[in-house]
Amino acid sequence: MDLELAKIPSGSQYNDTISQWYSKTFNSVNSLSFMINEKVIRDKKIIEHIKPVIALYYEDKFMKNVSID
């Protein structure tokens, strides 16, 4: 997804497209987190592989782009 985001030119006319990609990223990370928390994914190797990715996306993408109401 990061590669797709990098292809989008900067400018306010692309804000909707960028927002959609951030939403897809967040939804993917959220789904993986849910499956791990609900024990749908139980393989320890997979969990240990996915955890850093989830944390990175959360910190790098979500926290930098979340709007504070």
PDB file of N, CA, C and O in Angstrom:
ATOM      1  N   MET A   1       0.813  -1.186   0.000  1.00  0.00           N
ATOM      2  CA  MET A   1       0.000   0.000   0.000  1.00  0.00           C
ATOM      3  C   MET A   1       0.859   1.253   0.000  1.00  0.00           C
ATOM      4  O   MET A   1       0.509   2.262  -0.612  1.00  0.00           O
ATOM      5  N   ASP A   2       1.975   1.177   0.685  1.00  0.00           N
ATOM      6  CA  ASP A   2       2.869   2.335   0.714  1.00  0.00           C
ATOM      7  C   ASP A   2       3.345   2.689  -0.689  1.00  0.00           C
ATOM      8  O   ASP A   2       3.485   3.865  -1.023  1.00  0.00           O
ATOM      9  N   LEU A   3       3.592   1.678  -1.504  1.00  0.00           N
ATOM     10  CA  LEU A   3       4.026   1.931  -2.875  1.00  0.00           C
ATOM     11  C   LEU A   3       2.932   2.636  -3.676  1.00  0.00           C
ATOM     12  O   LEU A   3       3.216   3.530  -4.472  1.00  0.00           O
ATOM     13  N   GLU A   4       1.700   2.234  -3.464  1.00  0.00           N
ATOM     14  CA  GLU A   4       0.578   2.890  -4.153  1.00  0.00           C
ATOM     15  C   GLU A   4       0.427   4.330  -3.697  1.00  0.00           C
ATOM     16  O   GLU A   4       0.175   5.217  -4.514  1.00  0.00           O
ATOM     17  N   LEU A   5       0.576   4.572  -2.405  1.00  0.00           N
ATOM     18  CA  LEU A   5       0.500   5.945  -1.885  1.00  0.00           C
ATOM     19  C   LEU A   5       1.601   6.819  -2.472  1.00  0.00           C
ATOM     20  O   LEU A   5       1.376   7.994  -2.763  1.00  0.00           O
ATOM     21  N   ALA A   6       2.776   6.256  -2.645  1.00  0.00           N
ATOM     22  CA  ALA A   6       3.903   7.021  -3.185  1.00  0.00           C
ATOM     23  C   ALA A   6       3.663   7.438  -4.635  1.00  0.00           C
ATOM     24  O   ALA A   6       4.247   8.419  -5.097  1.00  0.00           O
ATOM     25  N   LYS A   7       2.816   6.709  -5.357  1.00  0.00           N
ATOM     26  CA  LYS A   7       2.524   7.026  -6.756  1.00  0.00           C
ATOM     27  C   LYS A   7       1.560   8.195  -6.906  1.00  0.00           C
ATOM     28  O   LYS A   7       1.473   8.790  -7.980  1.00  0.00           O
ATOM     29  N   ILE A   8       0.838   8.530  -5.843  1.00  0.00           N
ATOM     30  CA  ILE A   8      -0.167   9.592  -5.912  1.00  0.00           C
ATOM     31  C   ILE A   8       0.527  10.945  -5.799  1.00  0.00           C
ATOM     32  O   ILE A   8       1.242  11.194  -4.828  1.00  0.00           O
ATOM     33  N   PRO A   9       0.322  11.826  -6.788  1.00  0.00           N
ATOM     34  CA  PRO A   9       0.949  13.151  -6.715  1.00  0.00           C
ATOM     35  C   PRO A   9       0.408  13.946  -5.524  1.00  0.00           C
ATOM     36  O   PRO A   9      -0.712  13.724  -5.064  1.00  0.00           O
ATOM     37  N   SER A  10       1.224  14.869  -5.043  1.00  0.00           N
ATOM     38  CA  SER A  10       0.751  15.713  -3.950  1.00  0.00           C
ATOM     39  C   SER A  10      -0.156  16.805  -4.515  1.00  0.00           C
ATOM     40  O   SER A  10      -0.075  17.153  -5.693  1.00  0.00           O
ATOM     41  N   GLY A  11      -1.005  17.327  -3.665  1.00  0.00           N
ATOM     42  CA  GLY A  11      -1.934  18.375  -4.072  1.00  0.00           C
ATOM     43  C   GLY A  11      -3.307  18.107  -3.514  1.00  0.00           C
ATOM     44  O   GLY A  11      -3.710  16.955  -3.352  1.00  0.00           O
ATOM     45  N   SER A  12      -4.021  19.160  -3.223  1.00  0.00           N
ATOM     46  CA  SER A  12      -5.324  19.009  -2.574  1.00  0.00           C
ATOM     47  C   SER A  12      -6.329  18.244  -3.427  1.00  0.00           C
ATOM     48  O   SER A  12      -7.262  17.650  -2.886  1.00  0.00           O
ATOM     49  N   GLN A  13      -6.162  18.244  -4.750  1.00  0.00           N
ATOM     50  CA  GLN A  13      -7.111  17.516  -5.599  1.00  0.00           C
ATOM     51  C   GLN A  13      -6.993  16.005  -5.422  1.00  0.00           C
ATOM     52  O   GLN A  13      -7.862  15.260  -5.875  1.00  0.00           O
ATOM     53  N   TYR A  14      -5.922  15.544  -4.765  1.00  0.00           N
ATOM     54  CA  TYR A  14      -5.722  14.116  -4.542  1.00  0.00           C
ATOM     55  C   TYR A  14      -6.012  13.693  -3.097  1.00  0.00           C
ATOM     56  O   TYR A  14      -5.784  12.539  -2.734  1.00  0.00           O
ATOM     57  N   ASN A  15      -6.506  14.610  -2.282  1.00  0.00           N
ATOM     58  CA  ASN A  15      -6.759  14.298  -0.872  1.00  0.00           C
ATOM     59  C   ASN A  15      -7.728  13.135  -0.697  1.00  0.00           C
ATOM     60  O   ASN A  15      -7.528  12.299   0.184  1.00  0.00           O
ATOM     61  N   ASP A  16      -8.778  13.063  -1.522  1.00  0.00           N
ATOM     62  CA  ASP A  16      -9.739  11.956  -1.425  1.00  0.00           C
ATOM     63  C   ASP A  16      -9.062  10.612  -1.691  1.00  0.00           C
ATOM     64  O   ASP A  16      -9.291   9.640  -0.972  1.00  0.00           O
ATOM     65  N   THR A  17      -8.237  10.569  -2.718  1.00  0.00           N
ATOM     66  CA  THR A  17      -7.545   9.333  -3.069  1.00  0.00           C
ATOM     67  C   THR A  17      -6.598   8.915  -1.949  1.00  0.00           C
ATOM     68  O   THR A  17      -6.554   7.745  -1.570  1.00  0.00           O
ATOM     69  N   ILE A  18      -5.853   9.861  -1.428  1.00  0.00           N
ATOM     70  CA  ILE A  18      -4.930   9.567  -0.335  1.00  0.00           C
ATOM     71  C   ILE A  18      -5.699   9.094   0.893  1.00  0.00           C
ATOM     72  O   ILE A  18      -5.289   8.144   1.561  1.00  0.00           O
ATOM     73  N   SER A  19      -6.793   9.744   1.182  1.00  0.00           N
ATOM     74  CA  SER A  19      -7.626   9.363   2.322  1.00  0.00           C
ATOM     75  C   SER A  19      -8.137   7.933   2.175  1.00  0.00           C
ATOM     76  O   SER A  19      -8.179   7.184   3.151  1.00  0.00           O
ATOM     77  N   GLN A  20      -8.522   7.555   0.967  1.00  0.00           N
ATOM     78  CA  GLN A  20      -9.004   6.190   0.731  1.00  0.00           C
ATOM     79  C   GLN A  20      -7.896   5.167   0.982  1.00  0.00           C
ATOM     80  O   GLN A  20      -8.156   4.104   1.545  1.00  0.00           O
ATOM     81  N   TRP A  21      -6.663   5.476   0.571  1.00  0.00           N
ATOM     82  CA  TRP A  21      -5.555   4.551   0.802  1.00  0.00           C
ATOM     83  C   TRP A  21      -5.236   4.438   2.278  1.00  0.00           C
ATOM     84  O   TRP A  21      -4.940   3.345   2.760  1.00  0.00           O
ATOM     85  N   TYR A  22      -5.288   5.547   3.012  1.00  0.00           N
ATOM     86  CA  TYR A  22      -5.060   5.476   4.458  1.00  0.00           C
ATOM     87  C   TYR A  22      -6.154   4.649   5.122  1.00  0.00           C
ATOM     88  O   TYR A  22      -5.885   3.885   6.049  1.00  0.00           O
ATOM     89  N   SER A  23      -7.379   4.800   4.652  1.00  0.00           N
ATOM     90  CA  SER A  23      -8.492   4.030   5.201  1.00  0.00           C
ATOM     91  C   SER A  23      -8.283   2.536   4.948  1.00  0.00           C
ATOM     92  O   SER A  23      -8.516   1.717   5.837  1.00  0.00           O
ATOM     93  N   LYS A  24      -7.844   2.180   3.742  1.00  0.00           N
ATOM     94  CA  LYS A  24      -7.581   0.769   3.426  1.00  0.00           C
ATOM     95  C   LYS A  24      -6.468   0.213   4.310  1.00  0.00           C
ATOM     96  O   LYS A  24      -6.556  -0.910   4.805  1.00  0.00           O
ATOM     97  N   THR A  25      -5.424   1.012   4.501  1.00  0.00           N
ATOM     98  CA  THR A  25      -4.316   0.581   5.352  1.00  0.00           C
ATOM     99  C   THR A  25      -4.794   0.352   6.776  1.00  0.00           C
ATOM    100  O   THR A  25      -4.514  -0.688   7.372  1.00  0.00           O
ATOM    101  N   PHE A  26      -5.518   1.325   7.321  1.00  0.00           N
ATOM    102  CA  PHE A  26      -6.015   1.197   8.688  1.00  0.00           C
ATOM    103  C   PHE A  26      -6.946  -0.002   8.825  1.00  0.00           C
ATOM    104  O   PHE A  26      -6.854  -0.744   9.804  1.00  0.00           O
ATOM    105  N   ASN A  27      -7.837  -0.203   7.861  1.00  0.00           N
ATOM    106  CA  ASN A  27      -8.764  -1.337   7.926  1.00  0.00           C
ATOM    107  C   ASN A  27      -8.026  -2.669   7.876  1.00  0.00           C
ATOM    108  O   ASN A  27      -8.416  -3.617   8.557  1.00  0.00           O
ATOM    109  N   SER A  28      -6.969  -2.750   7.080  1.00  0.00           N
ATOM    110  CA  SER A  28      -6.179  -3.988   7.018  1.00  0.00           C
ATOM    111  C   SER A  28      -5.489  -4.266   8.350  1.00  0.00           C
ATOM    112  O   SER A  28      -5.518  -5.390   8.850  1.00  0.00           O
ATOM    113  N   VAL A  29      -4.872  -3.235   8.919  1.00  0.00           N
ATOM    114  CA  VAL A  29      -4.199  -3.386  10.202  1.00  0.00           C
ATOM    115  C   VAL A  29      -5.209  -3.728  11.288  1.00  0.00           C
ATOM    116  O   VAL A  29      -4.947  -4.573  12.145  1.00  0.00           O
ATOM    117  N   ASN A  30      -6.360  -3.073  11.250  1.00  0.00           N
ATOM    118  CA  ASN A  30      -7.413  -3.331  12.228  1.00  0.00           C
ATOM    119  C   ASN A  30      -7.916  -4.772  12.122  1.00  0.00           C
ATOM    120  O   ASN A  30      -8.143  -5.423  13.142  1.00  0.00           O
ATOM    121  N   SER A  31      -8.090  -5.270  10.914  1.00  0.00           N
ATOM    122  CA  SER A  31      -8.547  -6.652  10.717  1.00  0.00           C
ATOM    123  C   SER A  31      -7.539  -7.656  11.254  1.00  0.00           C
ATOM    124  O   SER A  31      -7.911  -8.617  11.927  1.00  0.00           O
ATOM    125  N   LEU A  32      -6.255  -7.432  10.956  1.00  0.00           N
ATOM    126  CA  LEU A  32      -5.213  -8.330  11.479  1.00  0.00           C
ATOM    127  C   LEU A  32      -5.179  -8.301  13.000  1.00  0.00           C
ATOM    128  O   LEU A  32      -5.066  -9.344  13.643  1.00  0.00           O
ATOM    129  N   SER A  33      -5.275  -7.118  13.567  1.00  0.00           N
ATOM    130  CA  SER A  33      -5.276  -6.993  15.031  1.00  0.00           C
ATOM    131  C   SER A  33      -6.455  -7.736  15.636  1.00  0.00           C
ATOM    132  O   SER A  33      -6.302  -8.440  16.634  1.00  0.00           O
ATOM    133  N   PHE A  34      -7.624  -7.583  15.040  1.00  0.00           N
ATOM    134  CA  PHE A  34      -8.818  -8.262  15.528  1.00  0.00           C
ATOM    135  C   PHE A  34      -8.635  -9.778  15.479  1.00  0.00           C
ATOM    136  O   PHE A  34      -8.952 -10.477  16.441  1.00  0.00           O
ATOM    137  N   MET A  35      -8.123 -10.281  14.354  1.00  0.00           N
ATOM    138  CA  MET A  35      -7.947 -11.732  14.216  1.00  0.00           C
ATOM    139  C   MET A  35      -6.941 -12.280  15.223  1.00  0.00           C
ATOM    140  O   MET A  35      -7.103 -13.398  15.712  1.00  0.00           O
ATOM    141  N   ILE A  36      -5.913 -11.511  15.535  1.00  0.00           N
ATOM    142  CA  ILE A  36      -4.943 -11.945  16.545  1.00  0.00           C
ATOM    143  C   ILE A  36      -5.588 -11.915  17.931  1.00  0.00           C
ATOM    144  O   ILE A  36      -5.453 -12.868  18.699  1.00  0.00           O
ATOM    145  N   ASN A  37      -6.283 -10.830  18.252  1.00  0.00           N
ATOM    146  CA  ASN A  37      -6.903 -10.691  19.572  1.00  0.00           C
ATOM    147  C   ASN A  37      -8.001 -11.718  19.815  1.00  0.00           C
ATOM    148  O   ASN A  37      -8.196 -12.166  20.945  1.00  0.00           O
ATOM    149  N   GLU A  38      -8.714 -12.088  18.764  1.00  0.00           N
ATOM    150  CA  GLU A  38      -9.803 -13.065  18.898  1.00  0.00           C
ATOM    151  C   GLU A  38      -9.313 -14.508  18.718  1.00  0.00           C
ATOM    152  O   GLU A  38     -10.113 -15.444  18.679  1.00  0.00           O
ATOM    153  N   LYS A  39      -8.012 -14.672  18.611  1.00  0.00           N
ATOM    154  CA  LYS A  39      -7.387 -16.002  18.484  1.00  0.00           C
ATOM    155  C   LYS A  39      -7.776 -16.719  17.195  1.00  0.00           C
ATOM    156  O   LYS A  39      -7.736 -17.948  17.135  1.00  0.00           O
ATOM    157  N   VAL A  40      -8.154 -15.960  16.161  1.00  0.00           N
ATOM    158  CA  VAL A  40      -8.402 -16.553  14.852  1.00  0.00           C
ATOM    159  C   VAL A  40      -7.052 -16.953  14.248  1.00  0.00           C
ATOM    160  O   VAL A  40      -6.913 -18.016  13.643  1.00  0.00           O
ATOM    161  N   ILE A  41      -6.069 -16.080  14.427  1.00  0.00           N
ATOM    162  CA  ILE A  41      -4.695 -16.391  14.042  1.00  0.00           C
ATOM    163  C   ILE A  41      -3.990 -16.830  15.319  1.00  0.00           C
ATOM    164  O   ILE A  41      -3.849 -16.048  16.259  1.00  0.00           O
ATOM    165  N   ARG A  42      -3.549 -18.082  15.346  1.00  0.00           N
ATOM    166  CA  ARG A  42      -2.948 -18.630  16.566  1.00  0.00           C
ATOM    167  C   ARG A  42      -1.481 -18.994  16.402  1.00  0.00           C
ATOM    168  O   ARG A  42      -0.780 -19.200  17.392  1.00  0.00           O
ATOM    169  N   ASP A  43      -1.019 -19.073  15.184  1.00  0.00           N
ATOM    170  CA  ASP A  43       0.360 -19.470  14.943  1.00  0.00           C
ATOM    171  C   ASP A  43       1.313 -18.415  15.493  1.00  0.00           C
ATOM    172  O   ASP A  43       1.302 -17.267  15.049  1.00  0.00           O
ATOM    173  N   LYS A  44       2.130 -18.805  16.452  1.00  0.00           N
ATOM    174  CA  LYS A  44       3.034 -17.869  17.146  1.00  0.00           C
ATOM    175  C   LYS A  44       4.021 -17.203  16.184  1.00  0.00           C
ATOM    176  O   LYS A  44       4.327 -16.019  16.330  1.00  0.00           O
ATOM    177  N   LYS A  45       4.518 -17.961  15.201  1.00  0.00           N
ATOM    178  CA  LYS A  45       5.462 -17.388  14.238  1.00  0.00           C
ATOM    179  C   LYS A  45       4.795 -16.284  13.407  1.00  0.00           C
ATOM    180  O   LYS A  45       5.389 -15.231  13.176  1.00  0.00           O
ATOM    181  N   ILE A  46       3.586 -16.528  12.972  1.00  0.00           N
ATOM    182  CA  ILE A  46       2.871 -15.522  12.190  1.00  0.00           C
ATOM    183  C   ILE A  46       2.586 -14.300  13.046  1.00  0.00           C
ATOM    184  O   ILE A  46       2.769 -13.170  12.595  1.00  0.00           O
ATOM    185  N   ILE A  47       2.144 -14.513  14.265  1.00  0.00           N
ATOM    186  CA  ILE A  47       1.837 -13.396  15.172  1.00  0.00           C
ATOM    187  C   ILE A  47       3.091 -12.562  15.418  1.00  0.00           C
ATOM    188  O   ILE A  47       3.038 -11.334  15.342  1.00  0.00           O
ATOM    189  N   GLU A  48       4.204 -13.203  15.708  1.00  0.00           N
ATOM    190  CA  GLU A  48       5.447 -12.460  15.959  1.00  0.00           C
ATOM    191  C   GLU A  48       5.926 -11.729  14.709  1.00  0.00           C
ATOM    192  O   GLU A  48       6.590 -10.698  14.816  1.00  0.00           O
ATOM    193  N   HIS A  49       5.603 -12.239  13.548  1.00  0.00           N
ATOM    194  CA  HIS A  49       5.966 -11.581  12.295  1.00  0.00           C
ATOM    195  C   HIS A  49       5.065 -10.366  12.030  1.00  0.00           C
ATOM    196  O   HIS A  49       5.536  -9.339  11.541  1.00  0.00           O
ATOM    197  N   ILE A  50       3.793 -10.482  12.346  1.00  0.00           N
ATOM    198  CA  ILE A  50       2.811  -9.434  12.052  1.00  0.00           C
ATOM    199  C   ILE A  50       2.842  -8.298  13.073  1.00  0.00           C
ATOM    200  O   ILE A  50       2.621  -7.144  12.705  1.00  0.00           O
ATOM    201  N   LYS A  51       3.109  -8.593  14.334  1.00  0.00           N
ATOM    202  CA  LYS A  51       3.043  -7.584  15.397  1.00  0.00           C
ATOM    203  C   LYS A  51       3.857  -6.323  15.116  1.00  0.00           C
ATOM    204  O   LYS A  51       3.326  -5.225  15.282  1.00  0.00           O
ATOM    205  N   PRO A  52       5.114  -6.426  14.701  1.00  0.00           N
ATOM    206  CA  PRO A  52       5.873  -5.195  14.431  1.00  0.00           C
ATOM    207  C   PRO A  52       5.284  -4.382  13.272  1.00  0.00           C
ATOM    208  O   PRO A  52       5.323  -3.152  13.292  1.00  0.00           O
ATOM    209  N   VAL A  53       4.746  -5.065  12.272  1.00  0.00           N
ATOM    210  CA  VAL A  53       4.140  -4.374  11.136  1.00  0.00           C
ATOM    211  C   VAL A  53       2.912  -3.598  11.589  1.00  0.00           C
ATOM    212  O   VAL A  53       2.718  -2.447  11.198  1.00  0.00           O
ATOM    213  N   ILE A  54       2.089  -4.228  12.411  1.00  0.00           N
ATOM    214  CA  ILE A  54       0.898  -3.562  12.927  1.00  0.00           C
ATOM    215  C   ILE A  54       1.292  -2.339  13.744  1.00  0.00           C
ATOM    216  O   ILE A  54       0.709  -1.268  13.578  1.00  0.00           O
ATOM    217  N   ALA A  55       2.267  -2.489  14.617  1.00  0.00           N
ATOM    218  CA  ALA A  55       2.715  -1.364  15.446  1.00  0.00           C
ATOM    219  C   ALA A  55       3.281  -0.239  14.584  1.00  0.00           C
ATOM    220  O   ALA A  55       3.001   0.934  14.830  1.00  0.00           O
ATOM    221  N   LEU A  56       4.072  -0.593  13.578  1.00  0.00           N
ATOM    222  CA  LEU A  56       4.656   0.423  12.696  1.00  0.00           C
ATOM    223  C   LEU A  56       3.581   1.200  11.954  1.00  0.00           C
ATOM    224  O   LEU A  56       3.612   2.430  11.927  1.00  0.00           O
ATOM    225  N   TYR A  57       2.622   0.489  11.348  1.00  0.00           N
ATOM    226  CA  TYR A  57       1.552   1.175  10.627  1.00  0.00           C
ATOM    227  C   TYR A  57       0.730   2.047  11.560  1.00  0.00           C
ATOM    228  O   TYR A  57       0.354   3.167  11.213  1.00  0.00           O
ATOM    229  N   TYR A  58       0.455   1.526  12.745  1.00  0.00           N
ATOM    230  CA  TYR A  58      -0.332   2.307  13.696  1.00  0.00           C
ATOM    231  C   TYR A  58       0.393   3.597  14.061  1.00  0.00           C
ATOM    232  O   TYR A  58      -0.196   4.677  14.036  1.00  0.00           O
ATOM    233  N   GLU A  59       1.664   3.476  14.396  1.00  0.00           N
ATOM    234  CA  GLU A  59       2.425   4.653  14.812  1.00  0.00           C
ATOM    235  C   GLU A  59       2.724   5.590  13.647  1.00  0.00           C
ATOM    236  O   GLU A  59       2.619   6.808  13.787  1.00  0.00           O
ATOM    237  N   ASP A  60       3.094   5.030  12.502  1.00  0.00           N
ATOM    238  CA  ASP A  60       3.539   5.849  11.380  1.00  0.00           C
ATOM    239  C   ASP A  60       2.389   6.434  10.578  1.00  0.00           C
ATOM    240  O   ASP A  60       2.447   7.597  10.179  1.00  0.00           O
ATOM    241  N   LYS A  61       1.368   5.669  10.341  1.00  0.00           N
ATOM    242  CA  LYS A  61       0.272   6.141   9.471  1.00  0.00           C
ATOM    243  C   LYS A  61      -0.893   6.701  10.271  1.00  0.00           C
ATOM    244  O   LYS A  61      -1.301   7.846  10.074  1.00  0.00           O
ATOM    245  N   PHE A  62      -1.421   5.892  11.166  1.00  0.00           N
ATOM    246  CA  PHE A  62      -2.641   6.289  11.866  1.00  0.00           C
ATOM    247  C   PHE A  62      -2.418   7.476  12.798  1.00  0.00           C
ATOM    248  O   PHE A  62      -3.153   8.462  12.737  1.00  0.00           O
ATOM    249  N   MET A  63      -1.417   7.383  13.651  1.00  0.00           N
ATOM    250  CA  MET A  63      -1.204   8.450  14.637  1.00  0.00           C
ATOM    251  C   MET A  63      -0.820   9.781  13.984  1.00  0.00           C
ATOM    252  O   MET A  63      -1.146  10.842  14.517  1.00  0.00           O
ATOM    253  N   LYS A  64      -0.141   9.743  12.850  1.00  0.00           N
ATOM    254  CA  LYS A  64       0.238  10.977  12.161  1.00  0.00           C
ATOM    255  C   LYS A  64      -0.933  11.590  11.395  1.00  0.00           C
ATOM    256  O   LYS A  64      -0.909  12.782  11.089  1.00  0.00           O
ATOM    257  N   ASN A  65      -1.954  10.796  11.083  1.00  0.00           N
ATOM    258  CA  ASN A  65      -3.024  11.269  10.211  1.00  0.00           C
ATOM    259  C   ASN A  65      -4.398  11.282  10.861  1.00  0.00           C
ATOM    260  O   ASN A  65      -5.382  11.637  10.212  1.00  0.00           O
ATOM    261  N   VAL A  66      -4.482  10.909  12.112  1.00  0.00           N
ATOM    262  CA  VAL A  66      -5.763  10.913  12.793  1.00  0.00           C
ATOM    263  C   VAL A  66      -6.162  12.367  13.070  1.00  0.00           C
ATOM    264  O   VAL A  66      -5.329  13.196  13.436  1.00  0.00           O
ATOM    265  N   SER A  67      -7.436  12.650  12.891  1.00  0.00           N
ATOM    266  CA  SER A  67      -7.890  14.018  13.196  1.00  0.00           C
ATOM    267  C   SER A  67      -8.393  14.052  14.624  1.00  0.00           C
ATOM    268  O   SER A  67      -9.103  13.154  15.075  1.00  0.00           O
ATOM    269  N   ILE A  68      -8.017  15.090  15.314  1.00  0.00           N
ATOM    270  CA  ILE A  68      -8.416  15.275  16.711  1.00  0.00           C
ATOM    271  C   ILE A  68      -9.651  16.165  16.731  1.00  0.00           C
ATOM    272  O   ILE A  68      -9.628  17.302  16.259  1.00  0.00           O
ATOM    273  N   ASP A  69     -10.722  15.625  17.284  1.00  0.00           N
ATOM    274  CA  ASP A  69     -11.994  16.387  17.330  1.00  0.00           C
ATOM    275  C   ASP A  69     -12.127  17.111  18.652  1.00  0.00           C
ATOM    276  O   ASP A  69     -13.120  17.801  18.880  1.00  0.00           O
TER     277      ASP A  69
END
